[in-house]
Amino acid sequence: MKVAIVGVGIHQFGRTEGVSGRAQAVYAARQALEDARVEWSDIQFAYGGSDSAGNADTLVSELGLTGLPFINVSNGCATGGSALTSAVNTIASGKHDLGIAIGFDKHPKGAFNADPKANGLGQWYGETGMMVTTQFFAMKIQRYMTEHGISENTLAQVAVKAFGNGSLAPHAWRRTPMTEEQVLSSTMVSHPLTQFMFCSPAEGAVALILARADQAKKYTDTPVFLEAAELRSRQFGSFEVFSPWVSPERAVGPTVTAARAAFEAAGVDPADIDVAQIQDTESGAEIMHMAETGLCKHGEQQSLIAAGETAIGGRIPINTDGGCIANGEPIGATGLRQVYENVVQLRGAAGARQVPGDPKLAFSHVYGAPGISACTVLSR
């Protein structure tokens, strides 16, 4: 059974002093309900999650004690994508007709403070500094740059695009455009990645209302259809966050397998995509994920980015609201923010950041530790 997104809601990303993560989630949920022209009592089931802002199922205290099944989801930075995939499968199975996926978080300042033991690692891993994921991302992009001829200037150009797009998105946190020189000259965090090439832990919330596609017009005049929602984990030989070693046998990562599955399920080719949101924990991640998702070939990124092909007016606009670099990374919300942005783009309602040419097909990809990827293909 086909599934449609019939309502969307978002709470501004960044830092909202005095407003809890749960309160931000309630705000987004009520906005989505209004967008779909339904009441909370109409919702038949819910999936949701956060990493550090509380259990999503407790949101019923504010939204309403209706007795609906509400399942908490926790899957690293792929939490939102996992909640959405679960919601899609619930409707596609015929179990329910109308549901909601909610993702939210409220992280303190500073780097994420992951626990080695919670990830199946010895204490030595944290003592070496590798639990600070900036180290992992730096190592991975160093190897990729060497193998595929990517320059530090290209890393900076990705960040420049992100801040420029973020300046056009009302929900974005970082809304001040930056120059390539400003990005390159900012504090070096983990070579070759500087401060402004990274996203930051943040706050925010997103809610999506899903319905059976054949009932979508009951709720909205502008339904967006989920052609595919696929989730994959890592396999032996892939080098992912919190990997304690590198295998001599190299295998593709979960981004490759999840994207392939999504495109196959949707019956489309990556070249058909009009707008895409992909995980950009830092500039290098966007570059690598461009190829891993099939949006381009390995090594093509430098010329594509330099030519403006990934800009809003380019051939394949990527991260049109500034991505994680401009919005920050509230773990529970990121995957759903990407889908929210694609829905707005397909509705033609993105304002100053609207992709030209009447986009009809959109793709999203979120990646989380310790090697989880969730991808969607949306159409209108």
VMD Tcl script that draws the C-alpha trace (Angstrom):
set ca {
  {0.00 0.00 0.00}
  {1.38 3.40 -0.98}
  {1.99 6.05 1.70}
  {1.76 9.85 1.55}
  {2.98 12.68 3.77}
  {-0.05 14.90 4.38}
  {1.18 17.23 7.12}
  {4.50 18.69 8.25}
  {5.66 20.74 11.22}
  {9.00 22.09 12.40}
  {10.41 23.93 15.39}
  {13.34 26.20 14.64}
  {16.73 24.55 14.96}
  {19.67 25.96 16.94}
  {19.44 27.07 20.55}
  {16.11 27.96 22.18}
  {16.78 28.96 25.77}
  {14.07 28.04 28.24}
  {12.21 25.72 25.86}
  {12.63 21.99 26.46}
  {13.16 19.50 23.66}
  {9.78 17.96 24.47}
  {8.09 21.37 24.17}
  {9.71 21.84 20.77}
  {8.38 18.42 19.70}
  {4.85 19.32 20.83}
  {5.08 22.56 18.83}
  {6.13 20.68 15.68}
  {3.43 18.05 16.18}
  {0.66 20.61 16.56}
  {1.90 22.44 13.48}
  {1.82 19.18 11.50}
  {-1.67 18.34 12.75}
  {-2.92 21.74 11.65}
  {-1.23 21.32 8.27}
  {-3.03 18.00 7.76}
  {-6.33 19.39 9.08}
  {-6.65 16.66 11.73}
  {-6.85 16.42 15.52}
  {-4.50 14.43 17.74}
  {-7.42 12.11 18.50}
  {-7.45 11.17 14.79}
  {-3.88 9.85 14.90}
  {-3.85 6.05 15.13}
  {-0.17 5.43 15.96}
  {3.14 7.21 16.51}
  {6.87 6.61 16.27}
  {9.37 9.07 17.66}
  {12.71 9.56 19.28}
  {15.36 11.78 20.79}
  {18.85 11.13 22.08}
  {18.99 13.47 25.07}
  {15.61 15.24 25.43}
  {13.44 12.49 26.87}
  {11.23 9.68 25.63}
  {9.00 10.59 22.72}
  {6.03 8.60 24.04}
  {5.73 11.02 26.98}
  {4.59 13.72 24.53}
  {1.06 12.35 24.96}
  {0.96 14.21 28.27}
  {0.63 17.44 26.26}
  {-0.84 16.17 22.99}
  {-3.55 14.01 24.52}
  {-4.07 10.73 26.34}
  {-5.85 8.88 23.56}
  {-4.37 5.43 24.10}
  {-2.62 5.22 20.75}
  {0.43 2.94 20.37}
  {3.49 5.22 20.62}
  {6.86 3.54 20.07}
  {10.16 5.13 21.06}
  {12.94 4.89 18.46}
  {16.68 5.19 19.13}
  {19.15 4.69 16.29}
  {21.86 7.32 16.56}
  {21.67 10.16 14.05}
  {19.41 7.92 11.97}
  {16.72 8.01 14.68}
  {14.39 10.25 12.67}
  {14.85 8.21 9.51}
  {14.22 5.03 11.46}
  {11.01 6.45 12.97}
  {9.81 7.42 9.51}
  {10.64 4.05 8.00}
  {8.73 2.31 10.80}
  {5.73 4.58 10.29}
  {5.73 3.96 6.54}
  {5.85 0.20 7.06}
  {2.98 0.36 9.54}
  {0.67 2.01 7.01}
  {1.96 -0.04 4.08}
  {1.15 -3.21 6.02}
  {-2.49 -2.16 6.31}
  {-2.37 -2.05 10.11}
  {-3.29 1.66 10.35}
  {-4.34 4.47 8.02}
  {-3.02 7.64 9.72}
  {0.06 8.14 11.89}
  {2.83 10.48 12.94}
  {6.63 10.37 13.07}
  {8.29 12.80 15.50}
  {11.98 13.55 16.05}
  {13.44 16.07 18.49}
  {16.46 16.82 20.65}
  {18.11 19.37 22.89}
  {21.85 18.84 23.21}
  {24.25 20.79 25.43}
  {27.10 22.75 23.88}
  {30.27 20.90 22.95}
  {30.98 17.60 21.23}
  {28.73 14.58 21.62}
  {29.87 12.57 24.64}
  {29.33 8.96 23.57}
  {30.10 6.04 25.90}
  {32.48 3.37 24.47}
  {30.81 0.55 26.43}
  {27.36 1.46 25.07}
  {28.78 0.92 21.59}
  {30.47 -2.40 22.30}
  {33.94 -0.85 22.62}
  {36.61 -1.02 25.29}
  {37.54 1.97 27.42}
  {40.79 2.23 25.45}
  {38.83 3.52 22.46}
  {37.72 6.60 24.38}
  {41.18 7.08 25.89}
  {42.69 7.37 22.40}
  {40.28 10.20 21.58}
  {38.38 8.30 18.91}
  {35.01 8.62 20.66}
  {35.21 12.29 19.65}
  {33.84 11.73 16.18}
  {35.69 14.66 14.63}
  {38.74 12.36 14.65}
  {36.92 9.62 12.72}
  {35.50 11.99 10.11}
  {38.94 13.54 9.59}
  {40.57 10.17 9.06}
  {37.88 9.05 6.63}
  {37.99 12.20 4.49}
  {41.81 12.21 4.47}
  {41.81 8.81 2.82}
  {39.02 9.80 0.44}
  {40.75 13.04 -0.60}
  {43.94 11.14 -1.37}
  {42.17 8.46 -3.38}
  {39.88 10.78 -5.37}
  {41.74 14.07 -5.67}
  {39.51 16.25 -3.49}
  {41.02 19.55 -2.28}
  {40.58 21.46 0.96}
  {39.06 24.27 -1.07}
  {36.26 21.90 -2.07}
  {35.62 21.13 1.59}
  {35.31 24.86 2.22}
  {32.99 25.36 -0.77}
  {30.56 22.82 0.69}
  {30.40 24.82 3.92}
  {30.00 28.11 2.03}
  {27.00 26.63 0.20}
  {25.54 25.39 3.46}
  {25.71 28.77 5.19}
  {24.36 30.51 2.11}
  {21.39 28.15 1.88}
  {20.84 28.37 5.62}
  {20.55 32.14 5.36}
  {17.43 31.56 3.23}
  {15.77 29.03 5.58}
  {13.70 30.46 8.48}
  {14.16 27.28 10.53}
  {17.98 27.20 10.20}
  {20.34 28.03 13.07}
  {23.39 29.44 11.24}
  {21.97 32.08 8.93}
  {25.02 34.23 8.21}
  {26.71 33.61 4.83}
  {30.46 32.95 4.96}
  {33.30 33.13 2.48}
  {35.64 30.36 1.49}
  {38.50 32.18 3.19}
  {36.56 32.49 6.45}
  {35.87 28.76 6.45}
  {39.47 27.80 5.63}
  {40.97 30.16 8.20}
  {38.66 29.12 11.07}
  {40.08 27.02 13.89}
  {41.50 23.68 12.79}
  {39.61 20.93 14.65}
  {40.83 17.69 13.07}
  {42.89 18.10 9.92}
  {41.76 18.89 7.28}
  {38.41 19.87 8.83}
  {38.09 23.35 10.33}
  {35.51 24.64 12.78}
  {33.09 25.96 10.15}
  {33.21 22.73 8.15}
  {31.48 20.91 11.03}
  {27.91 20.91 12.26}
  {27.27 21.35 15.99}
  {25.02 19.54 18.48}
  {21.81 21.55 18.51}
  {18.10 21.67 19.26}
  {15.02 21.30 17.10}
  {11.99 19.17 16.29}
  {10.11 17.90 13.25}
  {6.81 16.05 12.89}
  {5.35 14.38 9.81}
  {1.77 13.13 9.40}
  {1.49 10.04 7.19}
  {-1.59 8.53 5.58}
  {-2.62 5.95 3.05}
  {-1.98 7.47 -0.34}
  {-5.49 6.71 -1.56}
  {-6.85 8.80 1.32}
  {-4.31 11.64 1.11}
  {-6.67 14.15 -0.52}
  {-8.86 14.03 2.60}
  {-6.08 15.85 4.45}
  {-4.24 18.05 1.96}
  {-4.36 19.41 -1.56}
  {-0.59 18.88 -1.88}
  {0.25 15.34 -0.80}
  {3.81 14.10 -1.21}
  {4.20 10.39 -1.83}
  {6.79 8.12 -0.24}
  {8.00 6.02 -3.13}
  {10.59 4.34 -0.89}
  {11.91 4.37 2.67}
  {14.83 2.03 3.29}
  {17.17 1.45 6.24}
  {20.44 -0.49 6.31}
  {23.24 -1.18 8.81}
  {26.96 -1.70 8.18}
  {28.54 -4.87 6.90}
  {31.95 -6.42 7.36}
  {34.69 -4.38 5.72}
  {33.01 -0.98 5.81}
  {34.69 1.80 7.81}
  {32.07 3.50 9.99}
  {31.76 5.66 13.09}
  {33.12 3.85 16.18}
  {34.94 1.22 14.10}
  {37.80 0.02 16.33}
  {39.83 -1.25 13.37}
  {40.04 -1.12 9.58}
  {39.50 -4.36 7.69}
  {41.98 -5.27 4.93}
  {38.85 -6.26 2.99}
  {36.93 -3.15 1.94}
  {33.17 -3.19 1.49}
  {30.67 -0.49 0.68}
  {28.99 1.23 3.61}
  {25.32 1.29 4.63}
  {24.78 4.52 2.68}
  {25.44 2.64 -0.55}
  {23.17 -0.28 0.26}
  {20.34 1.86 1.67}
  {20.39 4.24 -1.31}
  {20.45 1.37 -3.81}
  {17.50 -0.25 -2.06}
  {15.55 3.01 -2.04}
  {16.09 3.72 -5.73}
  {15.25 0.14 -6.64}
  {12.05 0.20 -4.56}
  {11.02 3.53 -6.10}
  {11.84 2.36 -9.62}
  {13.91 5.46 -10.39}
  {17.54 6.30 -11.08}
  {19.66 8.74 -9.04}
  {19.90 10.87 -12.19}
  {16.14 11.41 -12.00}
  {16.34 13.25 -8.65}
  {15.48 16.97 -8.71}
  {16.52 17.85 -5.14}
  {18.40 15.96 -2.42}
  {19.17 16.23 1.27}
  {22.15 14.13 2.41}
  {23.98 13.79 5.70}
  {26.63 16.48 6.12}
  {27.93 16.02 9.64}
  {30.86 17.88 8.14}
  {31.87 18.98 4.66}
  {33.65 15.75 3.86}
  {30.58 13.69 4.66}
  {28.52 15.54 2.05}
  {31.24 14.97 -0.54}
  {31.54 11.25 0.18}
  {27.79 10.72 0.44}
  {27.22 12.38 -2.94}
  {28.96 9.42 -4.54}
  {27.89 6.75 -2.07}
  {24.22 7.54 -2.72}
  {24.79 7.39 -6.48}
  {24.14 11.07 -7.15}
  {27.54 11.24 -8.86}
  {30.65 9.14 -9.42}
  {33.59 9.08 -7.02}
  {35.97 11.90 -7.89}
  {33.37 13.98 -9.74}
  {32.44 16.01 -6.68}
  {35.17 18.64 -6.98}
  {34.19 19.70 -10.48}
  {30.45 19.54 -9.74}
  {30.75 21.69 -6.63}
  {33.09 24.20 -8.31}
  {30.60 24.55 -11.19}
  {27.70 25.24 -8.80}
  {25.86 22.07 -9.80}
  {24.93 21.31 -6.17}
  {23.64 24.84 -5.49}
  {19.92 25.63 -5.36}
  {19.91 26.57 -9.03}
  {22.23 23.75 -10.09}
  {21.63 20.41 -11.79}
  {21.35 18.50 -8.50}
  {20.61 20.86 -5.58}
  {21.88 19.35 -2.32}
  {21.00 20.39 1.24}
  {18.84 23.29 0.17}
  {18.16 24.46 3.74}
  {21.85 24.37 4.70}
  {21.92 20.79 5.95}
  {23.42 19.90 9.31}
  {26.20 22.45 8.88}
  {23.71 25.34 8.97}
  {20.98 23.73 11.08}
  {23.06 21.86 13.61}
  {22.51 18.23 14.59}
  {19.66 17.47 16.98}
  {20.06 13.71 16.71}
  {16.39 12.76 16.84}
  {15.26 15.44 14.39}
  {17.80 15.53 11.55}
  {16.44 12.70 9.40}
  {12.94 14.16 9.56}
  {14.20 17.69 8.86}
  {15.61 16.43 5.59}
  {12.25 14.96 4.61}
  {10.45 18.12 5.76}
  {12.67 20.15 3.46}
  {11.97 17.85 0.54}
  {8.22 18.04 1.15}
  {8.36 21.85 1.17}
  {10.42 21.82 -2.02}
  {8.02 19.46 -3.82}
  {5.08 21.58 -2.71}
  {6.81 24.60 -4.25}
  {6.60 26.37 -0.88}
  {10.30 26.87 0.00}
  {10.32 30.62 -0.62}
  {13.74 32.14 -1.25}
  {15.41 28.73 -1.29}
  {12.92 27.13 -3.69}
  {14.53 24.93 -6.31}
  {13.53 26.20 -9.77}
  {12.05 24.08 -12.53}
  {9.06 22.58 -10.67}
  {10.83 19.67 -8.87}
  {8.92 16.40 -8.85}
  {11.29 13.86 -7.29}
  {13.32 14.22 -4.09}
  {15.81 12.06 -2.18}
  {16.95 12.09 1.43}
  {19.78 10.28 3.22}
  {20.68 10.29 6.90}
  {23.65 8.50 8.47}
  {24.18 7.62 12.12}
  {26.56 5.78 14.41}
  {27.63 3.06 14.45}
  {26.88 2.72 10.75}
  {23.17 3.12 10.02}
  {21.73 4.80 6.91}
  {18.11 5.61 6.08}
  {17.06 6.84 2.63}
  {13.78 8.01 1.13}
  {12.50 8.83 -2.32}
  {9.58 11.26 -2.47}
  {7.38 12.31 -5.37}
  {4.39 14.52 -6.01}
}
mol new
graphics top color blue
foreach p $ca { graphics top sphere $p radius 0.5 }
foreach p [lrange $ca 0 end-1] q [lrange $ca 1 end] { graphics top cylinder $p $q radius 0.2 }
display resetview
